[in-house]
Amino acid sequence: MAMMGTTRGGGDSSSGRRVLVLGLCLLLLGVAQAQAQAVEFELVPDAGSIDPMMLPTMDGEPPRECATPVSVEEACRGASETHAGVDYDHCMASLGADPRSKEAGNKNMHGLAMLATKMAIDHAASTESKIDDLAELDAEAESPQARRARFNHCLEQYGGAADLLRDALDNLKAKIYGKAMEQLTAAMGASESCEDAWKGEEEQHRVPVAAHDREYGRMAHIAFGFTHAAAA
């Protein structure tokens, strides 16, 4: 009878240990799950805590982190004070008249530099088109060969300038400011080269697209001034 009592007591002790071990296992499992949830919350922040300035833009531009808001007036004043080729009043009139300057993405130096470059591209393309039209009219009038050569020279200059400006815009998007400024500088020479080609002509026949020519040169200088400021 004594042996039976001893056996029963040992069984109860073994069963108690199993219950204790099982309880410990469940406790450790609960701790592990809690830690996993904490890590998940750290890795996946709440949508409201994400800074929108760190997100890529819709047109594929890099994130505009730390982008300081700049007005057109501030940008034009700064460019006119640091670059002789930028006239403050002209800069204000040109940028202020373009509705794109009011867009959110263009309210910092990077955005304004891209906008000014786009405007310079537009001017280069329109000047090239105007020269092409005048060259066709000149050909129909059987003008001297020298005039046709001058038209062709200007067409080459503005075609090359437009390509340089598009490359500069691509580098601006990637924030490769140094390369963009090199290309903008090279593109500035188109207007001067075109004007030089018409030197020697009688006054009334000089640079038939002079107004377009000067406007392009001014916009190219503004684009360079803004890009220089964005790179600073």
Secondary structure by P-SEA (a helix, b strand, c coil): caaaaaaaaaaaaaaaaaaaaaaaaaaaaaaaaaaaaaaaaaaccccccccccccccccccccccccccccaaaaaaaaaaccccccaaaaaaaaaacccccccccccaaaaaaaaaaaaaaaaaaaaaaaaaaaaaaaaacccaaaaaaaaaaaaaaaaaaaaaaaaaaaaaacaaaaaaaaaaaacaaaaaaaaaaccccccccccaaaaaaaaaaaaaaaaaaaaaaac
